[in-house]
Amino acid sequence: MSVIEARKTYSATPNYITLTPVGETISEKMFEMGIDADELAKRCDLPKETIQQLLKAEIPLTLEIAKRIETATWMSADLLLRLDERYYKNLAFHKDHPEYPVV
């Protein structure tokens, strides 16, 4: 089978949705750094509640918070914002299309 035939045969469109909140990525980095939400809040000069809400996907990530997290963790603010945007887009899509499984 040629590459062209394979592209016609196999769709590149996934038949599932991934819902990974940005808080999971931040939590992994916190674990790697050996810090908890209290310490991240201090390093970001943010209320502990804000960090906790972000980690639980209760609030969306803002540019200001992303920049503070970048300064404290060296994680790219741009990457974090794109991950957060993808999460909320996928969440909205899933609400409209519940037939797609979440993985």
C-alpha positions as CSV (number, residue, x, y, z in Angstrom):
1,M,0.0,0.0,0.0
2,S,1.4,3.4,-0.9
3,V,1.5,6.4,1.4
4,I,-1.3,8.1,-0.6
5,E,-3.5,5.0,-0.4
6,A,-2.8,4.7,3.4
7,R,-3.8,8.3,3.9
8,K,-7.1,7.7,2.1
9,T,-7.8,4.6,4.1
10,Y,-6.8,5.7,7.6
11,S,-8.3,8.8,9.1
12,A,-6.1,11.1,11.1
13,T,-9.2,12.3,13.0
14,P,-9.3,10.8,16.5
15,N,-12.5,9.2,17.7
16,Y,-12.0,10.1,21.3
17,I,-11.4,13.2,23.5
18,T,-8.6,13.9,25.9
19,L,-9.5,16.0,28.9
20,T,-6.3,16.9,30.7
21,P,-6.6,20.1,32.8
22,V,-3.5,22.3,33.0
23,G,-3.5,21.7,36.7
24,E,-2.4,18.1,36.2
25,T,0.7,19.4,34.3
26,I,1.4,21.9,37.0
27,S,1.0,19.3,39.7
28,E,3.5,17.0,38.0
29,K,6.0,19.9,37.9
30,M,5.3,20.6,41.6
31,F,6.0,17.0,42.4
32,E,9.2,17.1,40.4
33,M,10.3,20.3,42.2
34,G,9.3,18.8,45.6
35,I,6.9,21.7,46.5
36,D,3.2,21.8,47.5
37,A,0.4,24.3,46.6
38,D,1.4,26.5,49.6
39,E,4.9,26.8,48.3
40,L,3.9,27.5,44.7
41,A,1.4,30.1,45.9
42,K,4.2,31.9,47.9
43,R,6.6,31.7,44.9
44,C,3.9,33.1,42.6
45,D,2.7,35.7,45.1
46,L,-0.8,34.4,44.8
47,P,-3.4,33.3,47.3
48,K,-3.2,29.6,48.1
49,E,-6.9,29.3,47.1
50,T,-6.1,30.5,43.6
51,I,-3.5,27.8,43.1
52,Q,-5.8,25.1,44.6
53,Q,-8.7,26.1,42.3
54,L,-6.4,26.1,39.3
55,L,-5.0,22.6,40.2
56,K,-8.6,21.3,40.4
57,A,-9.7,23.0,37.1
58,E,-12.2,25.2,39.0
59,I,-10.8,28.4,37.3
60,P,-9.2,29.0,33.9
61,L,-5.6,30.0,33.7
62,T,-5.0,33.7,33.1
63,L,-2.0,35.3,31.4
64,E,-1.0,36.9,34.7
65,I,-1.1,33.6,36.6
66,A,0.7,31.8,33.8
67,K,3.5,34.3,33.8
68,R,3.8,34.0,37.6
69,I,3.9,30.2,37.3
70,E,6.5,30.5,34.6
71,T,8.7,32.6,36.8
72,A,8.4,30.1,39.7
73,T,8.7,26.8,37.8
74,W,10.4,27.6,34.5
75,M,7.3,26.1,32.7
76,S,6.5,28.1,29.6
77,A,3.5,30.4,30.1
78,D,2.6,30.0,26.5
79,L,2.6,26.3,26.8
80,L,0.4,26.4,29.9
81,L,-2.1,28.7,28.2
82,R,-2.3,26.5,25.2
83,L,-2.9,23.4,27.3
84,D,-5.6,25.3,29.3
85,E,-7.2,26.5,26.1
86,R,-7.2,22.9,24.6
87,Y,-8.8,21.5,27.8
88,Y,-11.7,24.0,27.7
89,K,-12.2,23.5,24.0
90,N,-12.3,19.7,24.4
91,L,-14.6,20.0,27.4
92,A,-17.0,22.1,25.3
93,F,-16.8,19.7,22.4
94,H,-17.5,16.8,24.7
95,K,-20.6,18.5,26.1
96,D,-21.9,18.8,22.5
97,H,-20.7,15.3,21.4
98,P,-21.0,13.0,24.4
99,E,-20.7,10.0,22.1
100,Y,-16.9,10.5,21.9
101,P,-15.2,8.7,24.8
102,V,-12.9,10.6,27.1
103,V,-9.4,9.1,27.5
